[in-house]
Amino acid sequence: MTGTDTTKQGFMLDEAAQGVIGTPMDRPDGPLKVSGAATYAHEWNLPGTAHGVLVRATIAHGRLDHVNATSIADIDGLLGVYSGPRFLRNPAQGGAEEAPVQGVDIEYFGQPVALVVAETFEAARDGAMRIQLRMEADDSGVFDPANSPAEPQEDEALEQGDLDQAMQDAAHAIDVTYTTPGHNSAAMEPHCSIAHWQDGRLTLRGSYQMLKYNKMELADALDIDPARVRVLSPYVGGGFGSKLGLAPEALAAAIAARDLDRPVVVALSRQQVFEVVMRRSESTQRVRLAASEDGTLTGLGHSGLVSNLPGESFAEPLLQATRFLYGGQNRTLSLGLSRVNRLCAGSVRAPGEAIGMQVLENAMDELACAADIDPVELRLRNIPERHPETGIPFASRKLAQALQQGAESFGWNRRQTQTGACREGEWLIGMGMATAARVNWLSKSAARVTLKTDGTALVETDMTDIGTGTYAILTQIAAEMLGLTPGAVTTTLGDTDLPAAAGSGGSWGASSSGSSVFLACQEIRKDIARQMGCTPEDLTLKNGTAVCGNRSTPLTDLLTRDVCREATVKPDKAMKDKQSASYGAHFCEVAVNAVTGETRVRRMLGVFGAGRILNEKTARSQCIGAMTWGIGMALHEDLMFDLRDGHLTNRDLAEYHIPVNLDVPHQDVIFIEERDDDASPIQAKGLGELGICGAAAAVTNAIYNACGVRVREYPATVDKIITGLA
């Protein structure tokens, strides 16, 4: 069965009798993970596995002309060296004659240019570290975005009304420029792939987020039929966008494994993750706000400059939330892309809103101060009735409720409006807030559900669980719809031989894959209703029993064969007629040391409206993790490139600073009750990225309230705050 639209059926989950949907159910995969029984990419230990280590470029722009495989011929257990179109086998082992690489272009420092394969990891690492390369540097490389002409992104540009005139006529006007640095996803599990060929078919065990796309990418790179590729990724130790597409280790492992006719594992070191895996682009953003005396926006301008490698089309979509979040009839939006020889920029958790809203919400705080209007009230006054650019209506939107409920729960009325007014010894205390918003999508996704004669159910899809709780929520949906206890449901994920799901990305995974499971279960309910002699609406399923009218029958007695149904959910065309997004509000209290400039976040609250919450526990964990990342963006995280040669100077977790235990205070999360019929068949919206949007701005707005220092160059490190205090 294929469901091709988002028919409003989600009420069934509220009327079902099992009572497991939305509850804080523990993760079914939790015991496996804490006991070490969950098999991650590097843990398969296939017999005969060889080890590969990538070789990195030590120039940022130029060409690789030669790989000297003979330079490591003395290594015991060396199996081969791969680079470009030629495979260079160790001549000492009687392999092919060494040859030039035929010119491999190098576009950034650390780019993988070769693979050394050996019997042991230590031997492969030794070879990768000391193999001789001949590289020719090209002095035309660009390492500083400021030195590269900005390419206007025409599809991001907007001119509506007359912003310049609105700024002149405004009772209150703000014109500010902020900079944000690059970020790395730094997932707990480094990237890894194990490739194994058998009978001309490749099986790749890896750590990836969107398997149906990863399978096609791998087949395309190897020039083989996608039917000959199977990707297995049942457990993923974090991704945050870095594992959306294939990283170099996957293709390298596949090529070497095919040539050697044995499994090959290639794992990235933490330093290689930082140098190779895509970054979030740094940005320079200018925001202009024009407002009347009562704070109503009459004009809004937001322009940004981001960067990427030459030839890459992705440009960090800074303006995504700016387009619909606030009103203002005079609007100017623009985005420029500079070309630099740094590792590729791409999607990192909440691409666009994460840093775009960070700056927009700082500017709104500056406007609130200039107009002497409470920051919460300013935002409430500027929630538009319709999309300010297109005029289309909004789908369900809980922004006002999030702002109001958050302010009340946080004790916002105790905030001092004058900076530096609240002090505890050396510590200046302040409060800040920001809006959270993230666009919502539904993506094509398929699942298969089988209700078995023994009263158990099996859910199958190639959807991934990157720590978000997919195993739990799909189990809960099936259990609720089929009237089973969660223990009677088995969910199988992360295998491209299963129906193709949306994948974990864009915050659409839960609503999309969950909807496909919902629709498949709905078809099974129809089959049961026919056997019971009633309509699906009159059927009740609970604790393995079907009830219709006065008749009650255990499913094990009712079913004479397994009932298997497959369903696919696709976006409804009507969804384009409304602006769909998830909304929320962040509230933060900080203490800033008046002597040292040190900032300590003392408490945070996030209030979110994201449609139906499928599992309260996993949803809360997602929000806490996102808010923690917001603290990192505000105070710590900063990819630092040497502008002389383009190399990344802080390529590990010792030098790329992230929040640690003592940096993170108690965090509260409140979910607003919401059912969004326009979002998905199960009335759920994206949540995993919402919690990071605006979070950093709440922290820095609180710093300003505490001590009067407005840091416009992120992160807000001690040196910048001390300078401001002075």
N, C-alpha and C positions, 0 to 999 in steps of 0.2 A: 504494500500500500504506500502511496506517496501523498503526503499532504502538501499542497502547493500554496497555501495561503495561511495567514495567521487568524483563522476564525476564532472569535472570542469564546473560548471554551475553558479558560482558566478557573472559572468558578467551581469546576468539578473537583479541584484539589481542596477547596474549602469545604465542599459537601461530602467528600469521601470520609469513610468511617474509621480508617486505621489510626489516624492521628499522629503520624510521624513526620509529615512535611513541615518544614520550618523549625522543627525542634533542634536543640543543640546536641544532636547525635554524635557520638564519637566516630572517628574515621575508621572504616573497616580495615584499611591498610595500616592503621597506627601500630598495632602489635608487631606487624612484620617489620616496620621501619625501626622501632625502638629496640627490637631484638636482633637486628642485622640480617634478617631473613629476606628483606626486599632487595631484589637484584637490580642494582644500578648499572649503568653502561660499562664501567670498568671491571665489574665483578663477575662476568660470565665464565672466565677461566676455561675457555674452550681448549681441548687437547691440541697440542702442537702450535699454539699461538706464538707468533713472532711479534717483536716490538718495534714500532717506528717512532722516530723523533724528528720533528720538523726543524729545518735549518732556516734561519732568519737573515734577511738582508740587513746590512750595516750601513746602507746609504738610503736616503729618503727619495731620491729621484735619479733615474738613470737606467742602466741595462746590466743584466747578468750575461756575461759572454762565455763563461767556462766554469765547470764544476770538476775539480780534480779528485776523482774517486781514488786514485792511487795514493793520495796523501793520507788515507786512513786504511790502507790495505793491510796494515799490521794488526788490526783489531781482530781478536778471536771471535768467531761467530758472526762476522759481518755477512749479511745476506744480499744487500744491494743498496744502491743509491738511485733515487728517482728525481728527475728534474725536467720540467717542460715536456717536450714531445719525445725525448729520448730517455731510455732507461740505461743507466751506466752501472753495470755489474762490476764487482770487485775483480780486477784483472788477476789478482793473486789466486783467485778461485777458478780461473780458466773461463771467465765470462767473456762478454762482448768487448771489443776494443773501445777504449774511451774516445769520446768525440765532443766537440763543442755543443753548447746547449741551443744554439741557433737564436740567441738573443731574446731573453725574457725581460719584459719591461718591469721596472721597479717603480712603484708609485708612492711608497711610504716606508719609513724606517721600521724594521721588524717584520716586513712582509715575508711570508713563507716562500722560499725559492727552491727548496729541495727537501727530500725525505731520506733519512738514513734508517735502514731496517737491519736488525740483528736478532740473534737468538735471545738476548736479554735486554732489558731496558737500560741497564748501566752501559752496556756496549754501544747501544744505539745513541744514547745521550753523549757518550764520549766522542763518537764519530761526528755527531751533529755540531759539537762544540769546536772541533778542530779541523773539520774538512776545509780545504782551501777553495775559495771562490775567486773568480776574477770578475770584478764589477767596475763599470765605468760610470762615474757620477756625472750628472747633468746639472750645471749651475743654474738652470732656469727654474729649478724647483721653488715653490712658494710655500713658506711655513707659517706666515702670519696672515690671518684673514684680512687684516687692514691693508695689506699690500696687493690684494686681488680685487679687480673690479667686480662689483656686485652684478649678478645676472638677475634682472627683474623676473619674478615669477608671476606672469600675467594672470594666471587663473586664481591667484590670491589677491589681486588688486581690486580695490573698490573706491569709487568717488561718488559720494551721495550728498547732495546739498553743498554748502559752502562752509567748511570747517574753519578756515582762516577768519571769515567774518564772525562766525560764532565765537571764536576765541576772543576777538576784539570786543564783542558786545557782552561777553559773559560777566556776571557779577563775581564769579570765582573761576579762575582758570589755572590749570596745572599743565606744565610742560617739562617732563622729566625723562632722563635717559638712565637706564639700568643695564648692567652687564651680568650675564650668568656664565659660569665656566662649563666645560664639557664634563660629562659623567660617564662612569662605567657601570654596567649592570652588576658585575662582581657576584654572580650567583654562587651559592655555596659549593655546588658541584661543578668543577671545571669541565670544559667540553671534552668529549671522548667518543670514539667510534671503534667498534670491532667489526671487521668485514670478513665474510666467509662465502666462498663460491662453491656451489655444488650442482653438477649437471647443467652448467650454464646459467644458473640462477643465483643472484646475489642476495644474501641476507645481511643486513646492516643493523647491528645493535648499537644504538646511540642515544644521546640525550638531546631530544628535539621537541618542539612545541606543536608543530603543525604538519602532521605526518603525510597527509595526502599531497601537500605541496612538496615536502621534502622528497618523497618518492619520485615525483615527476622531475624535480631538479636533478636528482642523482641519475635518473635514467637519461636525461638530456645530456648531462656532462659526460656520461660514459657512452653515449650514442647507442643505447640498447632499448628494447621494448620495455615500457614501464611494467608490463606483466612479469618481467623477469627480475623485478626488484621487490624485496620485502623489507620493511623497516620495522624494527621492534623497539619500543620505548615505553615500557610499562611504568617506570618510575623515573622522574626527572627531579633532580635536586635544585630546583629554581631555574628560572629563565629570564623573566623580566624583559622579554623582547630579544635577548641575545641569541636565543635558540630558535627563532622563528624560521630562519632559513639555514641552509647547510653552511657550516664553517669548513675551513680547509682540511681539517683532519678526516672528514668523512670521505671525500674524494681520494685523498692520499691513501687512506687505508684500503679503499676499494681497488685502486690501481695496483697497489703492491700485492694485495691478496690474490688478485687474478693472475698476476705474473708468477708468484711463488707457489700458487696452488695450495695455500694453507691460510688459516686465519691470521690476520694482522690487526693489532690494536695500536691506535694512535691517540694519545691523550695530550691535551695542552697543559703546560705548567701554568701556574698563576700568572707569571710574567708574560707568557704568551697570550693568555686570555686578555690581558690589558693591552697588549700590542696589536693583536690580530682581530679580536672580536669587536664588532661595531660599537661606536661611542655615541652618546648623545652630544649633538653639536653645541659648542659654545654659542652665545648670542649677544648681540647688542640690540636693545629695544628702546624705542622712544614712544612714550604715551602722552597724548594731549587730551585733556578733559576740559570741557566748557560747561558751566552750570549756572542756573539762575540763582536768585537769592535764597530760595528754599532748598537748593541742592539738586534740583531736577536737571539731569543732563540734557544739554542742547547740542552738544558736539562731542565726538569721540574719535580720536586718531590713534592708531597703533601701527607702528612700522618696526620691522626687524631685519637683522642681518644674521644669517647662519652660514655654515660651510659644509662642503663635502669634497670628495675626491673628484678629479676631472672625469667626466663621462657618467657620473652617477646622477640619477634623476631625483632622488629623495631630498626634500628640503623640509627641515623640522617645521611642522604646521603650527606655528606660534599663535595664529589668529583664530584657531578653531572655536574656542569658547567666546572670544571677543565678539564674534559675529552675532551671537544670539543672547548673551547673558544680560546685558544692560541696554537701555534705550539711548536716545540721542539721534535726532533726525539728520544731523550733519555729520557724515562719517567719511573717514579716509583710512584705508587699510592698504598696506603694501609689505611685501617680503622680498628680500634680496638674498641671492646665493653666491657665495664666493668659493673659488676653487683653490684648495690647498692640498699639499702632500702630507696629509695625516691619515691615519687609518680611517676606514669608511664610516661615515655617520649614518645612523639608522634609527629604528624604533627602539627606544628605551622606555620603560614603564610610563604609560600615559603620554606618548609622544604628542607634542603640541601644547596641551593644557598644563603639563607639569611645570614648564618654565614660562609659558605664555601667561597663565593665570597668576603665577608667582609675581610677575611684574605688574600686571593689570591690577591685582589686589593691593600691591604696594601703592600704586598711583591713586587708587580709590581711598586709601587711608590718608594719603597726603591731601586729597581734596576734602575729606572729612575734617581734617585739622584746619585747613584754610577757611572752610565755610563755617567752622565751629558747630558741626552737626555730628551727633553720635554716629560712629562708623556702621553700626547695625541699621540704624534708621536711614542713613544715606542709601544703603543698598536696598532696603525695602521700598524706598521712594522711586527707585529706578528699575524695578522689575517691569519689563514691557508686557503689554497685553498680547501682542503678536510679535512674530519674528521681525526685528527692526529693519531688516534688509529685504526680505522676501514677502513679508506680510502674511505668511502662512501661520495657522494656529499652533499652539504648543500642545503636545500630548501631556499626560499627567505630569505635574510639576510641583514638587514639595519644597521649593526654595524658601518661600516666606515662612512656612512652618519650621524649617530647619533653623533659620535665623532666629526666630522668636523663641523656640523651645531651647535652642542652644544657649541663648543669652540668659534665659531664666535658670536653666540647670547649672550654668557655670558661675552664676553670681556676677554677671556683667555689670549690674547696677552699682557694684562696689568699686568699679574702676575709677581711678582719678583721671580727670581730663587733662590736667596740667602735667607735663613731663617732669619727672624727678620728684613728684610730690609724695611718693610713698617710699619710706626707707626703713631698713632694718640693719642697724650698724653700718658696715661698709657696703651693704647690698641695697641697690635701688630696685624696686619692684614695679613691674608693669604688666599690663594685659594687652593682648592684641587679638584680632580676629580676621578671618577672610572667608570668602565664599568658595565653595567647591562645586565644580561642574565638569561633566565628562559626556561627550556625545555618546549616544547609544545606537548600536547596530544589531541586527539579526543576520546571521550568515547561514548559508546552506549547510545542512548537517543531517546525517543519516544514522540510524541505530536499528538494531535487531533485538527483539525481546522474545524469549521463549518461555511459556508457562508449561511446566512439565507435569506429568501425571502423578508424580510424587508430592505435588504441592509446593514445589520450589520454582524459582524463576531465574533465568539467565539473561543478563543485559550485555550486548556486545557492540562495540564501536571502536574505531581507531582514535577516538578522543584521548587526549593526554591529561595527566594530573601533574602539574608542576608545583604542587604544594598547595593548590587552591581548594582542594577538597572534592574533586570530581567523583572519586570512588564513592564518597558519602552521599552527595546530592543525587546522583543517578540511582543509587540504591534506594534512597528515600522516595523518589518520584515513582519508581516501579512498585515499591512496597505499598505506597499510598493508593495507587491506581488499581492494583491487583488484590488489595486486602490481605497482604502478607506481613509478617514480622520482618524487619530488616535482615535478620539472620537467615531467612529463607531465600534471600536474593543474593546472587553472585554477579558482580560487575567485572567484566573483562575489558581492559583498555590497552591502547598503545601498540596496535598490530595492524599494519596496512592491509592484511588479508581480511580484515573486518570492514563493515560499512564505513564509508568515509565521513568523518565528522568535520565540524568547523575548525577544530584545533583551538589551542589555548593562546589567544591573542586578541587584542582589541576589546577586551572585556566582554566578548560575545560568547565565550565558551559555555558558560553555565546555561544561559537562556537558550542558546541554539541547540546544543547537544541535549539539554534537558527537555526541550520541546519535542525533539525527535523521539525520545524515549516515551514521553507523554502520549504522543500520537500513536505510537506502536501499541502501547498499553490500551489505548482507547479502542483500537480495532479488536484486541483480545477481549475486552469487555463486551463488545457487540456479539462476538461468538458465544460467550457465556450466556448473555441475555437471551439469545436465540434458543439455546438449550434449556434455559429456565422458563421459556415461554413468556418473556416480558420485554419491555423496551429497556435500552441501556440506562435511560433516566430513572427507571424504577428499580434498577438493580443496586444492591448494596453488597460490597465485598469487605469482609473483615475477618481477620484471624484465620484465613484459609477456608472460609465458608461463604457461599453465595446465598443471598437472601432476596426473595422476590415475593412480595405480598406475605402470605402465611407460610410459604414454603422455604425451608432452609436446608441446603445440601452442601456437605464438604466438597471442596474442589477435587479431592482425591477420588471421591465417588462419582463426581460429575464427568471428569475427563477420561476419555478412553484412549486418547492420543495426545502427544505434545501439541500445543498450539503455538506456532511461530509466526510473528508478523514483523515486517520491516517498514519503517516510515522515514520520510525525508521532509524536513521543514525548509521552506524558502521564504524570503522576505515578501510580504504582501505589497503590491504596487501602491496600495492606499497608504502605506507607511511613509511614502515620500511626500504625502500631503500634509504631514505634521512634523514639527521639530521635536525629536525625541532625545532626551538626555536624562542622566542621573544628576541629582543635586544634593548639596549639603552645606555645612558650615563648620569651620574650625575655630576653636577658642584656645588661647594659650596664655599661660602666666610664666614670666621669666624673672630671674634675679640677675642683675648686672653689677659686678663689683666695681665700685667707684674708684678703686685704687689700681687694680690690675686689668680691668676691662674684661674679665672672664664672664661668660654668660652661662647660666644654668637654667635649663628649662625645668620648671617646678611642677607643672601639671598641664595636661592637654585634654580637650574634649572634641570629639567629632560627632556630628549629627548628620545622618544620611538618609535620603529617600531614594531607594533603588528598586522600586517595585516589590514583588514578593521576595522575601528573604527565604531561601530554600533550606539553609541550615544556619541557625543563629550563631553557632560556635565557630564554624569555619569562616563565616562572613565577618564576624568580629575580629578574627585573627588577621584576615586580609586587611581590614581597616587599620589595625594597630601596626602591622608591618609597613603600610603605606605612610602613616603618620610619622613613624620612626624614620623612614627615608626622608620625609620632609624636614625633620630636624637635621639630618645629614646635609641636605641641600642648603639649608639656612646657615649652618655653622662650620661645616667640615669639608665637603666634597669638592674636589678641584683637580681635573686632569691638567697637568703642567707639561707643556711642550717646550723644548729648547728651540728658540727661534733662529738659532744659528745653523742647525742641521736637521731639525724636525723630529728629533727623537723624544720619546715620552720619558720624562725624568722620574715620575712616581708610578712605577709599573707593578706595584704589589700592595698588599693590605697593610704593610708597615708604613708606607709613605703616602698612599691614597687613603685619607682618613675617613672613616665612617663612624657613626655613633656606636659606642660600647655601652655596657650595662649602666655605668654611672652617669652617662649622658642622657639616658632615657627615663623620664619620670613615670608616675602612674598615669595611665591613659584610660579615659572613659569613652565608650562608643554607645550612641543611641540610634536605633533604627526607627524611622517614622513608618507607621503602617501605610502601605500603599499597594494598590493593584492597578497595573497599567495595561489595559486591554490593547493598546496600540503598540506595545513593546514586543510582545511574544505571546504564543498560545498559553504559556504558563504564567503570564503577567509579571515576569521578572525582567529586570534591566541589569546592565553592567555595573559591577561593584568593585572589582579587583583593583582598578586604577583610580577610582574616584577619590579614595582617601589620600592620595598624594597631591591632588590638584589643589593648589592654594595653601597647602600645609606650611610650606617654607615662609610664605608671606605672613601668616599668622605669627610665626616666631619673630621675624624681624620687625613687624609692626609692634609687637610687645616690647622689643628692645627699645624702639623709639619712645614708646610711652613710659618706659622705665627711666631712661637717661637722656632723652632728647637727641640721640645720635641716629641719623638716618643713613644706613649703609646702602649705597646704590651699586656697589661692586661686590657681588657675591663671591665666596661665602663671607659671612660677617665674623671674621676672625678677630682675635684679641688686638692685633696691631691697628686695625681699622677703627675699632671702638675706642681704644686709648687715644688715637689721634683726634677722634671726634670729641671725646671728653675734654681734651686739652684745649 
